[in-house]
Amino acid sequence: MLEITSLNNPKVKNWLKLKDKKYRDLTNLFLIENDHLINEAKKAQVLQETITTNQNIKADYLVTKEIMHQLSNQKSLPELIAVCQKIPPQPIGDKILVLDNIQDPGNLGTIIRSAVAFSCDTIILSTDSVDLYNEKVIRATEGMLFSINIIRTDLDEFFPTIQDKPILITDVTKGENIKKILPLTKYVLVIGNEGQGVKPQYQKYATHYLKINMHPACESLNAGVASSILLYELNEANHE
Amino acid sequence: MLEITSLNNPKVKNWLKLKDKKYRDLTNLFLIENDHLINEAKKAQVLQETITTNQNIKADYLVTKEIMHQLSNQKSLPELIAVCQKIPPQPIGDKILVLDNIQDPGNLGTIIRSAVAFSCDTIILSTDSVDLYNEKVIRATEGMLFSINIIRTDLDEFFPTIQDKPILITDVTKGENIKKILPLTKYVLVIGNEGQGVKPQYQKYATHYLKINMHPACESLNAGVASSILLYELNEANHE
């Protein structure tokens, strides 16, 4: 285990730069800081370096609490954090969730967690969405970002490539209940931005418009909740 | 419109104290800062005072941007904020959601929004849950906290009072699919803490244990998502 005590150590400086999206994009690396997450990263074989403040923990680097304090985003200082490689995108599957300009990190993390729970196999994340490797996104996924194929791409280019799958878009005025079109073995479910919904230029690709029954006092659901309910229904239909 | 320019004005000092739970509990007042929320508060007749930085907006007090900056929790300064009275609890209804030690403000807000959407009429919030009038909770409700009866109480005292309603508790090992017990016109759905679930001493009150079908790669759902899916199913069964 290599010991580092100075905040000016070049290794520490590079780790700190990973808090910045630009540097994560440049290096294809990101930081994680939770035992459960680190285990999931190890299983996914993307763990690159581990860093600890406790000499009894097996890790690549032993650092001071001062350094850990700079690296960590948590109130209570973790004993172990890790540098991971970004997960390379895989070919697109049959059960696809498209996220158009999702901005809230907690929402994106929650949606990824639900997508894994409900057997979705591919997430297409628009280039204007929040960064997948944002610390709050990673935390909200509860490690599930290592269990699903996530592709960040321009939706203008993605939509014209879909040939053989129903495209489902929510619409509170003309939508129908998803149960009417279930079961589906292939689908492209499109979820829009928290405030604006799916962009008008993508609406035309819909083969089905969906609506979730709600009490009139409530105008809309949280984007994470709406996508989770639709993914839940798609998954339930294959259990019946 | 009364004009206030000093941060030392007693009125301003009292408004600032409302950022503290203790003072909110003492005065039964809280701050809100979003036009949609302020409209919902007005409809619910709990709006007490309005405060603006813009002399063209009709409000009770005109303040400086410096004062607004202290009062607001947002990055982009709002032009209007308001002091509201806490909503007095109403008698308990038939469609009850019990929240046992929910800690994340975003989760609590999302759950309140979904509860209104899916026609739940009463939320029983345990005394150890996050404060309902926390600024992040209020924001995540999207104004829906004014549309449902929310009672903060000790669950040790609440559970023994339930006589005539099925009590539903999630349990990933012995749970059954909620569809098997639907439709229900009365229910008590119990949702537990994000990490620990429902406390062992309340488990014994369950008349039914529930489980949501999930892929084995995923251990659990976000608490807001799990409660929203179960409330959705309870509501859907009354639409069919």
Chai-1 contact restraints between the chains, C-beta under 6 A:
chainA,res_idxA,chainB,res_idxB,connection_type,confidence,min_distance_angstrom,max_distance_angstrom,comment,restraint_id
A,G106,B,G106,contact,1.0,0.0,6.0,A-B,restraint_1
A,T110,B,N222,contact,1.0,0.0,6.0,A-B,restraint_2
A,S114,B,V225,contact,1.0,0.0,6.0,A-B,restraint_3
A,V116,B,A217,contact,1.0,0.0,6.0,A-B,restraint_4
A,V116,B,C218,contact,1.0,0.0,6.0,A-B,restraint_5
A,A117,B,M214,contact,1.0,0.0,6.0,A-B,restraint_6
A,A117,B,H215,contact,1.0,0.0,6.0,A-B,restraint_7
A,A117,B,C218,contact,1.0,0.0,6.0,A-B,restraint_8
A,A117,B,L221,contact,1.0,0.0,6.0,A-B,restraint_9
A,S119,B,H215,contact,1.0,0.0,6.0,A-B,restraint_10
A,S147,B,A217,contact,1.0,0.0,6.0,A-B,restraint_11
A,N213,B,H239,contact,1.0,0.0,6.0,A-B,restraint_12
A,M214,B,A117,contact,1.0,0.0,6.0,A-B,restraint_13
A,H215,B,A117,contact,1.0,0.0,6.0,A-B,restraint_14
A,H215,B,S119,contact,1.0,0.0,6.0,A-B,restraint_15
A,A217,B,V116,contact,1.0,0.0,6.0,A-B,restraint_16
A,A217,B,S147,contact,1.0,0.0,6.0,A-B,restraint_17
A,C218,B,V116,contact,1.0,0.0,6.0,A-B,restraint_18
A,C218,B,A117,contact,1.0,0.0,6.0,A-B,restraint_19
A,L221,B,A117,contact,1.0,0.0,6.0,A-B,restraint_20
A,N222,B,T110,contact,1.0,0.0,6.0,A-B,restraint_21
A,V225,B,S114,contact,1.0,0.0,6.0,A-B,restraint_22
A,V225,B,S228,contact,1.0,0.0,6.0,A-B,restraint_23
A,S228,B,V225,contact,1.0,0.0,6.0,A-B,restraint_24
A,I229,B,I229,contact,1.0,0.0,6.0,A-B,restraint_25
A,I229,B,Y232,contact,1.0,0.0,6.0,A-B,restraint_26
A,Y232,B,I229,contact,1.0,0.0,6.0,A-B,restraint_27
A,H239,B,N213,contact,1.0,0.0,6.0,A-B,restraint_28
